[in-house]
Amino acid sequence: MAAADRKHTDPARLIGRRGFLLAAGAAAAILPLSPLEAFAGDSLLRRAIRRAGGRKVLRRVRLLSWDGEATVFDGDRRIELGVSTIVAPFASARSTSWLLSQGKASARTMIISDTGGRVERNGRIEELPARLVAHERAQFAMYGLMLLAPLEGGGASIRQVDIPSSRFDILRVSHKQAPLTRLFFESDGRLAEAVDTVPHPETGRPVRQRFVFSEQQMPGPVHWPRTIRIEQEGKLYFELRLTRFEAVT
C-alpha cells in the first residue's frame, strides 16, 4: 500500500487528525469581570451543573470512559471507526480506534499525556509530532469543560455573554488547560453546543470548531450526550455515537 493510502486508512491517524480530544496548549488571558458579569456567569454555571447531575456527583469524577462508533467525514469519503476511550479530564487520554470494515485486528491506541503523545500497535510505538499532540490536547480538553464542575471555585474564569441572535444562554470560559471556549446552554441548563479554536494538527494554524451535543443522553448519574458532532470551519468532520459511558469516581 502506498504511503499516501496508509495515511488515509490508518485509524490512529484519522482519529488524531479529526477526532476529539484533550487539554489545550496555551492558556487564554483571563480578563477582569464586573460583579454583575461574575454573578450572571456563576448563576448560569450552577444551573448547568444541576442539570448535568449535580455538584456532588460531578466533582467526584476522576475518569470518563466510553465505547462507541465514529464517522470521519473526509470530503466525499466516510470512514467508519470503532472507538474505546478513557479520559482523565485535563490530564491524559487513551483512545483505541479501528476500522469497522477490518475489525479490531486493525486497532491502534493513541496515548496523550502531559509529556507528549504516542501511538501503539502490536507492541510497536510511534511518537507523535508536537503539533499533533497540541491539537489532541486541545480537543480532549472539551471533555473536561463538559464536566462543568472543574469550572467552579476559581478553576476557570467565566462570564455570561449576550448574543442577541442566539436562543442560548452563553458562558465564555477561560481555563488554563483548554482553548478559550463558549458554551451554549438551553434555558433548563442543558449543554447544547460549544465553540472553540484549536491548532491544526499539521500546520498549527487556528481552526474554528463547533460541537453539537445531542438531547438524547446516556444512562447514569452524569448526564452525558449520546452523540457528539464536531463541525470544523463550518463543515461536518467528525461524529461520535456512544454505546457505553461511565463516569468513574
Number of C-alpha atoms within 10 A of each C-alpha: 6 6 7 8 9 11 13 13 14 17 28 27 19 19 24 22 17 23 23 24 26 28 32 27 20 14 13 17 11 14 10 11 14 9 9 11 15 15 15 15 22 19 12 19 23 17 16 23 26 19 16 22 16 18 18 11 16 21 15 12 18 12 17 19 17 17 20 18 19 26 20 22 17 14 9 6 9 13 18 17 25 21 25 17 19 20 24 21 23 24 17 22 26 19 24 23 28 26 23 18 11 10 12 15 11 17 21 23 21 25 22 24 18 12 7 16 22 17 20 16 15 10 5 8 13 11 13 18 13 14 17 21 28 24 28 32 31 26 25 25 27 25 19 23 22 20 23 21 24 19 20 16 9 9 13 18 22 27 25 22 14 12 9 7 6 9 12 19 21 23 23 19 23 22 27 19 23 29 25 21 21 20 20 22 21 14 13 12 19 23 27 18 21 22 20 21 20 23 23 18 20 12 9 14 12 13 14 15 20 19 22 18 19 17 13 11 15 17 13 11 13 21 22 25 22 19 20 19 19 24 17 18 12 10 12 17 19 22 22 22 19 20 12 13 22 18 21 13 11
